[in-house]
Amino acid sequence: MEMLPIVIWVIFPYTVLAIVGMGLVWQYNEVALSEEDLSYFNPCCFINKLLKGLLVLTCLSGFAMVAFSAFSNEPIRLFQWVMSLVLLQPDMELVMNISIYSQVHFFVVCFFLLILAFTNKVAYLFKPHLYLMEVLIKLSYVKKHP
């Protein structure tokens, strides 16, 4: 068996999971910073633009995966492969037999989570209501001051 598929489909997801976990721990151990200290994460920052681009790519690859595998059992195989990763017994046959759309989608999702772990938005993975509240507050602020 070649080494590259093992690196991409076994080592990379476990590494991403470890880095996201470390990012979450770092967020909870961080001392509360003032708004001036968080100015490094402004909307025109490169990481923010990269995250938005990866989020769009994730959605587009997910739509392509669903559109091209709507009548097959590919989502089931992908779920079984993720469950084999969770059980720490990765099955390479499952992931090697899925379409390129599913493979690209999973790789883009992992890369998105990897980049997200280095931002202050990583806590939104487990508390998405915080992000929704922030968006609603911004929307109501825009309506009050045209």
Disulfide bonds with the S-S distance in Angstrom:
none
